[in-house]
């Protein structure tokens, strides 16, 4: 499939890729969650992030368009974290998963 033809297919699931930075973010979120809130709470939050990844695979445009970036970046939140991602053809690329208190444009730009 090419272009954005997946929008017309009701049960089409796109590929999901996590950047090295996003994988690092997930490890840090898990470690911080265990330290600050315990394993059960951290597990629940990680499960919530997994569910959002599933949503993005089924509906890549679910997140809000972020106009402060020159690239077409979107975001989806699971408090207190924000998933920053791009939609490219039949693929969702998750670039970062950052705490909402962080400066999103600055954090994202320094990785680009």
C-alpha positions as CSV (number, residue, x, y, z in Angstrom):
1,X,0.0,0.0,0.0
2,X,1.3,3.5,-0.7
3,X,0.3,7.0,0.4
4,X,-2.4,7.2,3.0
5,X,-4.7,4.4,1.6
6,X,-4.9,2.9,5.1
7,X,-7.5,5.5,6.1
8,X,-10.0,3.8,3.8
9,X,-9.5,0.4,5.3
10,X,-11.5,-0.1,8.5
11,X,-9.5,-2.9,10.0
12,X,-6.0,-2.0,8.7
13,X,-3.3,-1.8,11.2
14,X,-0.1,0.2,10.5
15,X,3.4,-0.6,11.5
16,X,4.6,1.0,14.8
17,X,8.3,1.8,15.3
18,X,9.9,3.3,18.4
19,X,13.1,5.3,18.1
20,X,16.1,4.6,20.2
21,X,15.2,7.7,22.2
22,X,11.6,6.5,22.8
23,X,12.9,3.1,23.9
24,X,15.2,4.8,26.4
25,X,12.3,7.0,27.5
26,X,10.2,3.8,28.2
27,X,13.0,2.3,30.3
28,X,13.3,5.5,32.3
29,X,9.6,5.8,32.8
30,X,9.4,2.3,34.1
31,X,12.4,2.8,36.5
32,X,11.0,6.1,37.7
33,X,7.6,4.7,38.2
34,X,8.8,1.8,40.3
35,X,11.0,4.1,42.4
36,X,8.3,6.7,42.9
37,X,5.0,4.8,42.9
38,X,5.8,1.1,43.2
39,X,5.8,-1.8,40.7
40,X,2.0,-2.2,40.5
41,X,1.4,1.5,39.6
42,X,4.3,1.4,37.1
43,X,2.9,-1.7,35.5
44,X,-0.5,0.0,35.1
45,X,1.0,3.1,33.5
46,X,3.1,0.9,31.1
47,X,-0.1,-1.0,30.2
48,X,-1.8,2.3,29.5
49,X,1.1,3.3,27.1
50,X,0.8,-0.1,25.4
51,X,-2.9,0.5,24.8
52,X,-2.1,3.9,23.3
53,X,0.4,2.2,21.0
54,X,-2.4,-0.1,19.9
55,X,-4.7,2.9,19.3
56,X,-2.0,4.5,17.1
57,X,-1.6,1.3,15.1
58,X,-5.4,1.3,14.3
59,X,-5.9,5.1,14.1
60,X,-2.6,6.9,13.4
61,X,-4.3,10.3,13.3
62,X,-5.7,9.9,16.9
63,X,-3.2,12.4,18.3
64,X,-3.2,16.1,18.1
65,X,-1.2,17.9,15.4
66,X,1.7,19.9,16.9
67,X,2.1,23.1,14.9
68,X,5.2,24.3,16.7
69,X,7.3,21.9,14.7
70,X,8.3,22.2,11.1
71,X,7.9,18.5,10.6
72,X,4.4,17.0,10.8
73,X,4.5,15.8,14.4
74,X,1.5,14.6,16.4
75,X,1.1,13.9,20.2
76,X,-1.1,11.8,22.3
77,X,-1.1,11.9,26.1
78,X,-1.3,9.5,29.0
79,X,-0.7,11.7,32.0
80,X,1.9,12.6,33.0
81,X,3.5,11.5,29.7
82,X,3.2,12.7,26.1
83,X,3.9,10.5,23.1
84,X,5.5,12.4,20.2
85,X,5.2,10.7,16.8
86,X,5.0,11.0,13.1
87,X,2.8,9.3,10.5
88,X,4.6,8.2,7.3
89,X,2.7,6.1,4.8
90,X,1.8,2.9,6.5
91,X,4.0,3.5,9.6
92,X,3.8,5.4,12.9
93,X,7.2,6.4,14.2
94,X,7.3,7.2,17.9
95,X,10.1,9.7,18.4
96,X,9.9,10.4,22.2
97,X,7.7,9.7,25.2
98,X,8.3,12.6,27.6
99,X,6.9,14.0,30.8
100,X,4.4,16.7,30.3
101,X,6.4,19.1,32.5
102,X,9.3,19.1,30.1
103,X,9.6,21.6,27.3
104,X,8.2,19.6,24.4
105,X,9.6,21.6,21.5
106,X,13.0,21.9,23.0
107,X,13.3,18.2,24.0
108,X,12.1,17.1,20.5
109,X,14.3,19.5,18.6
110,X,17.5,18.5,20.4
111,X,17.0,14.9,19.2
112,X,16.5,15.8,15.6
